[in-house]
Amino acid sequence: MTHFDDLETRSAEQRAQHLATALPAQIARAKTLGGYAGTLDDVDAQSITSVAALASLPVLRKSDLGKAQAANPPFGGLTTKPAHAFSHVFQSPGPIYEPSSTDPDWWRMGRFLHAMGIGAGDIVQNCFGYHLTPAGMIFESGARAVGAAVLPAGTGQTELQVIAARDMGTTAYAGTPDYLKIILEKADEMGITLSITRAAVGGGALFPSLRDWYTARGITCLQCYATADLGNIAYESPAAEGMIVDENVIVEIVTPGTGNPVPDGEVGEIVVTTLNPDYPLIRFATGDMSAVMEGQSPCGRTNMRIKGWMGRADQTTKIKGMFVRPEQVAQLVAHHPEITRARIIATREAEQDMMTVKIETATPDADAYAQSVSQLLKLKGRIEVVEPDSLPKDGLVIEDLRQYD
């Protein structure tokens, strides 16, 4: 298969030469923005010509982004265009607002879809959400970049998803790892055979057993690592050996809570600098953990690889494609004065994420708590009321028991 473009096969020297020009330009662009006032004022943009030099700059955290947006809505003074100059404005939980553009492959997802072999002649059933959050548009823009048609299916209404996939002759799926299995099992119940042979997934961990389940059905399932703020960061190729970093971002792995890079191979927090001129996020800490892989991918792409998602630097956990944060657990406890403590446990059942909420209280009203969980966490889960003082006193409010390897 041909590569998406020549950038994917550059030598280390060529990539460094490009960075020596592109990185100072991006830092200079950021220095003109009000959102970076006080953090980049004393930085000489022309001196930031390498990843090593980049490591001297401060880290921008999600909490910093939220504060900046609250003080200077909607984008915190971190974009080079006003909100009305973008094609879309999205809202993610927080709330955090993200801009979008209809410029070709603005989110850089086309590279991943091309690596999967998706292109002209394909119909992609896009089961990422289109409401408020940008995931649906991120994958749609990637499909347009490779010439594929899109069925903007979103989530839910599984029976209609099956019928649409059959009638349209859908050949590829885009969505969270778990949801395609639900669609396929519903198709089996309905006696319908679908034509999906490739699945581009993200928004949650792709567990090996689930990938094997798809493989057994003749479906190639590969994953990418993307965020609403940054777009695509890294992606799997058919070699399926780690995730290849996108050509228009710079990835560092740092000690959590700091901006200090760790040696290659050690696990740390992913920090990303994007070269997007519209939204120059500099050293943006994702809160996700990973590690650099040695060597190059057997597929011929030469950029750095990371091992994929290896948990969170804090207790924030993604369940069913949605982040669940410690502050949401605190809101649940505060909402019900009779609750002394609560603990969320993430597990896997039947190849799907399961959320169990253990609640310490002497008032066993599980139904009322279920309603609060749905409202505050934006997810439904199993409610277990436990005796006061029975949960472990280990500081955890979110416990992830899923196995990632």
GINORKA-V50612 format. One record per backbone hydrogen bond with DSSP energy under -0.5 kcal/mol. NH is the residue of the N-H (numbers start at 1). CO is the residue of the C=O. E is the energy in kcal/mol with one decimal. If there is no record, write none. Layout:
nh=NH co=CO e=E
nh=NH co=CO e=E
This chain:
nh=8 co=5 e=-1.1
nh=9 co=6 e=-1.2
nh=10 co=7 e=-1.2
nh=15 co=11 e=-2.4
nh=16 co=12 e=-2.2
nh=17 co=13 e=-2.3
nh=18 co=14 e=-2.1
nh=19 co=15 e=-2.2
nh=20 co=16 e=-2.1
nh=21 co=17 e=-0.7
nh=21 co=18 e=-1.1
nh=22 co=18 e=-2.9
nh=23 co=19 e=-2.5
nh=25 co=21 e=-1.3
nh=26 co=22 e=-1.9
nh=27 co=23 e=-2.5
nh=28 co=24 e=-2.6
nh=29 co=25 e=-1.9
nh=30 co=26 e=-2.3
nh=31 co=27 e=-2.2
nh=32 co=28 e=-0.7
nh=32 co=29 e=-0.9
nh=33 co=30 e=-2.0
nh=35 co=77 e=-2.6
nh=36 co=33 e=-1.5
nh=37 co=34 e=-1.4
nh=39 co=36 e=-2.1
nh=40 co=36 e=-1.9
nh=43 co=40 e=-1.6
nh=45 co=43 e=-1.0
nh=47 co=44 e=-2.0
nh=48 co=45 e=-1.5
nh=49 co=47 e=-1.4
nh=54 co=50 e=-2.1
nh=55 co=51 e=-1.4
nh=56 co=53 e=-1.7
nh=57 co=54 e=-2.1
nh=60 co=283 e=-2.7
nh=61 co=59 e=-0.6
nh=65 co=61 e=-2.3
nh=66 co=62 e=-2.5
nh=67 co=63 e=-2.1
nh=68 co=64 e=-2.5
nh=69 co=65 e=-2.5
nh=70 co=66 e=-2.0
nh=71 co=67 e=-2.0
nh=72 co=68 e=-2.2
nh=76 co=72 e=-1.9
nh=78 co=75 e=-1.1
nh=80 co=278 e=-2.0
nh=85 co=82 e=-1.8
nh=86 co=83 e=-1.5
nh=87 co=100 e=-1.4
nh=88 co=100 e=-1.4
nh=90 co=98 e=-3.1
nh=91 co=132 e=-1.5
nh=92 co=96 e=-3.4
nh=95 co=92 e=-0.7
nh=96 co=92 e=-2.2
nh=98 co=90 e=-2.0
nh=100 co=88 e=-1.5
nh=106 co=103 e=-1.5
nh=108 co=105 e=-1.5
nh=113 co=109 e=-1.9
nh=114 co=110 e=-2.7
nh=115 co=111 e=-1.9
nh=116 co=112 e=-1.3
nh=117 co=114 e=-1.6
nh=118 co=113 e=-2.4
nh=120 co=146 e=-0.6
nh=121 co=147 e=-0.5
nh=122 co=119 e=-2.2
nh=124 co=149 e=-3.1
nh=125 co=123 e=-0.6
nh=125 co=172 e=-3.1
nh=126 co=124 e=-1.0
nh=126 co=151 e=-2.2
nh=127 co=125 e=-1.0
nh=127 co=174 e=-3.7
nh=132 co=130 e=-0.7
nh=133 co=131 e=-2.9
nh=136 co=129 e=-2.5
nh=138 co=134 e=-2.6
nh=139 co=135 e=-2.0
nh=140 co=136 e=-2.0
nh=141 co=137 e=-2.6
nh=142 co=138 e=-1.4
nh=143 co=139 e=-2.2
nh=144 co=140 e=-2.3
nh=145 co=141 e=-1.8
nh=146 co=142 e=-1.1
nh=147 co=143 e=-0.5
nh=147 co=144 e=-0.9
nh=148 co=143 e=-2.4
nh=149 co=122 e=-2.6
nh=151 co=124 e=-3.1
nh=152 co=150 e=-0.7
nh=153 co=126 e=-0.6
nh=153 co=151 e=-2.1
nh=154 co=126 e=-2.5
nh=161 co=157 e=-2.0
nh=162 co=158 e=-2.2
nh=163 co=159 e=-2.2
nh=164 co=160 e=-2.7
nh=165 co=161 e=-2.4
nh=166 co=162 e=-2.3
nh=167 co=163 e=-2.9
nh=168 co=164 e=-2.8
nh=169 co=165 e=-1.0
nh=170 co=165 e=-1.8
nh=171 co=123 e=-1.8
nh=172 co=123 e=-1.9
nh=173 co=198 e=-2.3
nh=174 co=125 e=-2.4
nh=175 co=200 e=-1.5
nh=180 co=176 e=-0.8
nh=181 co=177 e=-0.5
nh=181 co=178 e=-0.7
nh=182 co=178 e=-1.2
nh=183 co=179 e=-2.1
nh=184 co=180 e=-2.8
nh=185 co=181 e=-2.5
nh=186 co=182 e=-2.0
nh=187 co=183 e=-2.3
nh=188 co=184 e=-2.1
nh=189 co=185 e=-2.0
nh=190 co=186 e=-1.9
nh=191 co=187 e=-0.6
nh=191 co=188 e=-1.0
nh=192 co=187 e=-2.9
nh=194 co=192 e=-0.5
nh=197 co=171 e=-2.5
nh=198 co=171 e=-1.1
nh=199 co=220 e=-2.9
nh=200 co=173 e=-3.2
nh=201 co=199 e=-0.7
nh=201 co=222 e=-2.6
nh=202 co=175 e=-1.3
nh=207 co=205 e=-0.9
nh=210 co=207 e=-0.7
nh=211 co=207 e=-2.2
nh=212 co=208 e=-2.4
nh=213 co=209 e=-1.7
nh=214 co=210 e=-2.0
nh=215 co=211 e=-2.6
nh=216 co=212 e=-2.3
nh=217 co=213 e=-0.6
nh=217 co=214 e=-1.1
nh=218 co=215 e=-2.0
nh=219 co=214 e=-2.3
nh=220 co=197 e=-2.8
nh=220 co=218 e=-0.5
nh=221 co=219 e=-0.7
nh=222 co=199 e=-2.2
nh=222 co=220 e=-0.6
nh=224 co=201 e=-2.0
nh=225 co=234 e=-3.4
nh=226 co=224 e=-0.5
nh=227 co=231 e=-1.7
nh=231 co=227 e=-2.6
nh=232 co=107 e=-2.5
nh=233 co=225 e=-2.8
nh=234 co=225 e=-1.7
nh=235 co=244 e=-1.8
nh=236 co=223 e=-2.2
nh=240 co=237 e=-2.3
nh=242 co=240 e=-0.5
nh=243 co=306 e=-3.1
nh=244 co=235 e=-3.2
nh=245 co=304 e=-2.9
nh=246 co=233 e=-3.0
nh=249 co=246 e=-0.9
nh=250 co=273 e=-2.7
nh=252 co=271 e=-2.9
nh=254 co=252 e=-0.5
nh=254 co=269 e=-2.7
nh=255 co=260 e=-2.6
nh=258 co=255 e=-2.2
nh=261 co=259 e=-0.6
nh=262 co=253 e=-2.6
nh=266 co=263 e=-2.2
nh=268 co=290 e=-2.6
nh=269 co=254 e=-3.3
nh=270 co=288 e=-3.0
nh=271 co=252 e=-2.9
nh=272 co=284 e=-2.6
nh=273 co=250 e=-2.4
nh=274 co=281 e=-2.1
nh=275 co=248 e=-2.3
nh=279 co=276 e=-0.5
nh=281 co=279 e=-1.9
nh=282 co=280 e=-0.5
nh=283 co=281 e=-0.6
nh=284 co=272 e=-3.2
nh=285 co=60 e=-2.8
nh=285 co=283 e=-0.6
nh=286 co=270 e=-2.5
nh=286 co=284 e=-0.6
nh=287 co=270 e=-0.5
nh=289 co=311 e=-2.9
nh=290 co=268 e=-2.4
nh=293 co=305 e=-2.6
nh=297 co=301 e=-1.0
nh=300 co=297 e=-1.7
nh=302 co=8 e=-2.7
nh=305 co=293 e=-0.6
nh=306 co=243 e=-2.7
nh=307 co=291 e=-2.3
nh=310 co=289 e=-2.8
nh=313 co=287 e=-3.5
nh=314 co=287 e=-0.5
nh=317 co=324 e=-2.4
nh=319 co=317 e=-0.6
nh=319 co=322 e=-3.1
nh=322 co=319 e=-2.0
nh=324 co=317 e=-3.1
nh=328 co=325 e=-1.3
nh=329 co=325 e=-1.2
nh=330 co=326 e=-2.0
nh=331 co=327 e=-1.8
nh=332 co=328 e=-1.8
nh=333 co=329 e=-2.1
nh=334 co=330 e=-2.4
nh=335 co=331 e=-1.9
nh=336 co=332 e=-0.9
nh=336 co=333 e=-0.6
nh=339 co=336 e=-2.4
nh=340 co=360 e=-2.5
nh=341 co=360 e=-0.7
nh=343 co=358 e=-2.4
nh=344 co=397 e=-3.0
nh=345 co=356 e=-2.9
nh=346 co=399 e=-2.8
nh=347 co=345 e=-0.5
nh=347 co=354 e=-2.5
nh=349 co=352 e=-2.7
nh=352 co=349 e=-1.1
nh=354 co=347 e=-2.6
nh=356 co=345 e=-2.5
nh=356 co=354 e=-0.5
nh=357 co=382 e=-3.4
nh=358 co=343 e=-3.2
nh=358 co=356 e=-0.6
nh=359 co=357 e=-0.5
nh=359 co=384 e=-2.8
nh=360 co=341 e=-3.0
nh=361 co=359 e=-0.7
nh=361 co=386 e=-2.0
nh=364 co=362 e=-0.7
nh=365 co=363 e=-2.3
nh=366 co=364 e=-1.0
nh=369 co=365 e=-1.7
nh=370 co=366 e=-2.3
nh=371 co=367 e=-1.7
nh=372 co=368 e=-1.7
nh=373 co=369 e=-2.7
nh=374 co=370 e=-2.2
nh=375 co=371 e=-1.9
nh=376 co=372 e=-3.0
nh=377 co=373 e=-2.6
nh=378 co=374 e=-0.8
nh=379 co=373 e=-0.7
nh=382 co=355 e=-2.6
nh=384 co=357 e=-2.7
nh=386 co=359 e=-3.1
nh=386 co=384 e=-0.5
nh=390 co=387 e=-1.3
nh=394 co=392 e=-0.9
nh=399 co=344 e=-3.5
nh=401 co=346 e=-2.7
nh=401 co=399 e=-0.7
